Amino acid sequence: MISLSTVGNGDPDLYVNFGDDRLPTREQSDMKSSTFKSEMITINLNHPYFKAKEIKSMKGPFVIGVFGVKRSNYTLVLSQEKYPIQLIMDNTAMKASQEPFEIVYYAWYNMQNDNGRAKDFKLSLNVKNGLADIYLTTYSESDNSESSESHNMLAKLPKSKRDVKWIREGIDSKSGDTKKSLIVLNNER
């Protein structure tokens, strides 16, 4: 997975080629994402590029190009993990797509306020088409559990609604603000 998150102004686009014999351009690239603000490309053998060319292995170099019509600040993340996790930045919208029955993972770090406690926050999901759920859980390296697995972030990823602390189900394009949002209040008060 390759993700491009815009920080502040700008709207860069993401272009990727498989192999190092040519540079990706806006006109010619093997894979691209050119939506508004944030971009994400999930690269696997089921991607239309690999299927069309009947490529059976993704071993080899990938060349990544970023293009913007104006100055942009962004974060570029590449992950080869079994469960790729995309980092969410405060107050930055992200665009993504997801296949049926697939879980897309994100991480966000809740910073402490002046009192040393975690801040309250609101998570909203705007669905353009289809139906989606939000599964939200927490992870802290300072968990006091004796199990070594509890100190592994991947072990704490929500894989079903049984594994979560908070859930919002059935979000679609017609969902109102209260239906598409989760508000998490600091429980340390």
KAWOFEN-V536165 format. One record per residue. OMEGA is omega in whole degrees, -180 to 180 (none if undefined). NEAR is the number of other ideal C-beta (glycine too) atoms within 12 Angstrom. Layout:
<<OMEGA:NEAR> <OMEGA:NEAR>>
This chain:
<<175:34> <178:34> <-180:38> <-179:42> <179:36> <176:32> <-178:24> <-177:18> <179:15> <-179:24> <-179:28> <177:34> <-173:32> <180:42> <-175:30> <172:40> <174:26> <-175:28> <-177:19> <-179:13> <179:12> <178:18> <176:21> <176:30> <177:17> <-177:17> <-176:12> <175:15> <179:27> <-180:31> <179:32> <173:30> <-177:34> <177:27> <-178:21> <174:18> <-174:30> <-176:35> <175:40> <175:38> <174:40> <-175:32> <174:30> <-176:21> <175:18> <178:14> <-179:24> <179:17> <-178:25> <179:23> <-178:13> <-179:13> <-180:16> <178:10> <-174:20> <-179:10> <177:11> <180:22> <179:12> <-176:16> <171:14> <177:30> <-176:23> <176:31> <177:30> <-179:33> <175:26> <179:22> <174:13> <-179:12> <-178:13> <170:24> <-176:20> <174:30> <178:26> <-178:26> <175:27> <-180:22> <175:23> <-178:16> <175:16> <176:13> <-179:23> <-177:27> <-180:27> <-179:32> <177:26> <177:29> <178:25> <174:18> <178:15> <179:25> <179:21> <175:34> <-180:28> <172:32> <-175:21> <178:23> <177:14> <178:9> <177:12> <174:19> <176:25> <-173:29> <177:32> <174:32> <177:28> <-179:26> <179:19> <-178:24> <180:15> <175:12> <-176:14> <-180:7> <-179:10> <180:10> <177:15> <-179:20> <169:22> <177:17> <179:23> <178:22> <-180:25> <179:23> <177:34> <-177:24> <178:24> <175:19> <-178:12> <-177:21> <-176:21> <176:30> <172:28> <172:33> <-176:28> <176:31> <-179:28> <175:26> <177:26> <178:15> <-179:13> <175:9> <-176:18> <-179:9> <-180:15> <-178:8> <178:11> <-180:9> <-179:14> <178:18> <179:17> <-177:16> <-180:21> <179:19> <-179:18> <180:27> <178:26> <-180:28> <175:18> <-179:14> <176:18> <-175:10> <-170:18> <173:22> <-179:18> <-180:23> <171:22> <-174:29> <172:21> <179:18> <177:28> <-175:19> <-179:16> <-178:15> <176:23> <-175:12> <-179:15> <-179:12> <-175:22> <-176:26> <170:20> <175:26> <-178:18> <-180:24> <180:15> <-178:18> <-178:13> <-177:14> <none:10>>
